[in-house]
């Protein structure tokens, strides 16, 4: 409610740069972090399983990404969609990127993609009439459900030695 009423204090630093160097953090809803990319659950989701995918490097414009960062981000978006499909079984997905405040970026100085699973009929009259979204699963439960798959992405590939 503090976020809704505008009384919540602003967190120090950048949302996409959680403190420490852990690959995951329930407190920060961080599902995955490596040298190149971070994946977080959105604390204020549009739908259950709404993920945020960002480069680890603090960059605000798509044109500033290196070729390597582009490749890693696209690969992670694929992984995210596969993981969400496996666990949440959505009917579809919105994957979006807002560049700049004028385009709707709430955090304009750190580029990030939204990965939003969608189900037929998922946004009903509550959203249309009252601008209220209902999420069927608590964030902690979603975090626990998705975390093992993201942690497996960090595991080294087995070798045939």
C-alpha positions as CSV (number, residue, x, y, z in Angstrom):
1,X,0.0,0.0,0.0
2,X,2.9,2.4,0.6
3,X,3.8,2.2,-3.1
4,X,0.2,2.9,-4.1
5,X,-0.2,5.8,-1.7
6,X,3.2,7.3,-2.6
7,X,4.4,7.1,1.0
8,X,7.0,4.4,0.4
9,X,10.6,5.5,0.7
10,X,12.8,5.3,-2.4
11,X,15.4,2.6,-2.3
12,X,19.0,3.6,-2.5
13,X,20.8,2.8,-5.8
14,X,19.4,1.2,-8.9
15,X,16.7,-1.5,-8.8
16,X,18.6,-3.5,-11.4
17,X,21.8,-3.4,-9.4
18,X,20.9,-5.2,-6.1
19,X,23.6,-5.0,-3.4
20,X,26.1,-7.7,-3.1
21,X,27.2,-10.2,-5.6
22,X,24.8,-13.1,-4.9
23,X,23.3,-14.8,-8.0
24,X,19.9,-14.7,-6.3
25,X,18.1,-12.8,-3.5
26,X,14.6,-13.3,-2.2
27,X,14.7,-9.9,-0.5
28,X,15.4,-8.2,-3.8
29,X,13.3,-10.6,-5.9
30,X,16.5,-11.4,-7.8
31,X,16.1,-14.7,-9.6
32,X,19.4,-14.5,-11.6
33,X,22.5,-12.5,-11.9
34,X,25.8,-13.1,-13.7
35,X,28.4,-10.8,-15.3
36,X,26.0,-9.7,-18.1
37,X,22.4,-9.9,-17.1
38,X,20.0,-9.7,-14.2
39,X,16.4,-11.2,-13.9
40,X,14.0,-10.0,-11.2
41,X,10.4,-10.6,-10.4
42,X,8.5,-7.3,-10.7
43,X,7.4,-6.2,-7.3
44,X,4.3,-4.5,-8.8
45,X,3.4,-7.0,-11.5
46,X,0.9,-6.6,-14.3
47,X,0.4,-10.4,-14.2
48,X,1.7,-13.4,-12.2
49,X,5.3,-14.2,-13.1
50,X,6.0,-10.7,-14.5
51,X,9.8,-10.6,-14.9
52,X,12.3,-7.7,-15.5
53,X,15.4,-8.6,-17.5
54,X,18.2,-6.0,-17.7
55,X,21.9,-5.8,-18.6
56,X,24.1,-5.9,-15.5
57,X,25.9,-2.8,-16.9
58,X,24.0,0.5,-16.1
59,X,23.0,1.6,-19.5
60,X,19.8,3.5,-20.5
61,X,19.6,3.1,-24.3
62,X,19.4,0.1,-26.6
63,X,21.9,1.7,-28.9
64,X,24.5,1.7,-26.1
65,X,24.5,-2.1,-25.8
66,X,27.4,-4.1,-27.1
67,X,26.8,-7.0,-29.5
68,X,27.6,-9.4,-26.7
69,X,25.1,-7.7,-24.3
70,X,22.5,-7.9,-27.1
71,X,23.1,-11.6,-27.6
72,X,23.0,-12.4,-23.8
73,X,19.8,-10.4,-23.3
74,X,18.0,-12.1,-26.1
75,X,19.2,-15.5,-24.9
76,X,17.9,-14.7,-21.4
77,X,14.5,-13.6,-22.8
78,X,14.2,-17.0,-24.4
79,X,15.1,-18.7,-21.2
80,X,12.6,-16.6,-19.3
81,X,9.8,-17.5,-21.7
82,X,10.7,-21.2,-21.5
83,X,10.7,-21.2,-17.7
84,X,7.4,-19.3,-17.5
85,X,5.8,-21.6,-19.9
86,X,7.0,-24.7,-18.0
87,X,5.7,-23.5,-14.6
88,X,2.9,-21.1,-15.2
89,X,1.5,-22.4,-18.5
90,X,0.4,-19.0,-19.9
91,X,-1.5,-18.7,-23.2
92,X,0.9,-16.0,-24.5
93,X,3.4,-13.4,-23.4
94,X,4.2,-9.7,-23.8
95,X,7.9,-8.9,-24.0
96,X,8.5,-5.2,-24.1
97,X,11.1,-2.5,-23.7
98,X,10.3,1.2,-23.0
99,X,13.2,3.6,-23.9
100,X,12.9,6.9,-22.2
101,X,10.3,8.5,-19.9
102,X,8.2,9.6,-22.9
103,X,7.8,6.0,-23.9
104,X,6.7,4.9,-20.4
105,X,10.0,3.8,-18.9
106,X,9.6,4.1,-15.1
107,X,13.3,3.7,-14.7
108,X,14.7,5.3,-17.8
109,X,18.4,5.2,-17.0
110,X,18.7,1.4,-16.8
111,X,17.4,-0.4,-19.8
112,X,15.1,-3.3,-19.0
113,X,12.7,-5.7,-20.7
114,X,9.3,-6.7,-19.2
115,X,8.4,-10.3,-19.7
116,X,4.7,-10.6,-18.9
117,X,2.9,-14.0,-19.1
118,X,-0.7,-13.6,-20.3
119,X,-3.8,-15.8,-20.1
120,X,-7.0,-15.5,-22.0
121,X,-9.3,-13.4,-19.9
122,X,-6.5,-12.5,-17.3
123,X,-7.4,-8.8,-17.1
124,X,-11.1,-8.6,-16.3
125,X,-13.5,-5.9,-15.2
126,X,-11.3,-5.1,-12.2
127,X,-8.6,-3.7,-14.4
128,X,-11.0,-2.0,-16.8
129,X,-13.2,-0.3,-14.2
130,X,-11.0,0.2,-11.1
131,X,-7.5,0.0,-12.5
132,X,-6.9,-2.9,-10.0
133,X,-4.9,-5.9,-10.9
134,X,-5.4,-9.3,-9.2
135,X,-2.5,-11.7,-9.0
136,X,-3.4,-15.3,-8.2
137,X,-0.1,-16.2,-6.5
138,X,2.0,-14.4,-3.9
139,X,5.4,-13.2,-5.1
140,X,7.2,-15.4,-2.6
141,X,5.5,-18.5,-4.0
142,X,6.4,-17.4,-7.6
143,X,10.0,-16.8,-6.6
144,X,10.3,-20.2,-5.0
145,X,8.7,-21.8,-8.1
146,X,11.0,-20.2,-10.6
147,X,14.3,-19.9,-8.8
148,X,15.6,-23.5,-9.3
149,X,15.3,-23.1,-13.1
150,X,17.2,-19.8,-13.1
151,X,19.9,-21.3,-10.8
152,X,20.4,-24.2,-13.2
153,X,21.3,-21.6,-15.9
154,X,24.3,-20.7,-13.7
155,X,25.5,-24.3,-13.4
156,X,28.4,-25.1,-15.7
157,X,27.6,-27.3,-18.7
158,X,28.6,-31.0,-18.2
159,X,31.6,-32.1,-20.2
160,X,32.2,-35.4,-22.0
161,X,35.6,-36.0,-20.4
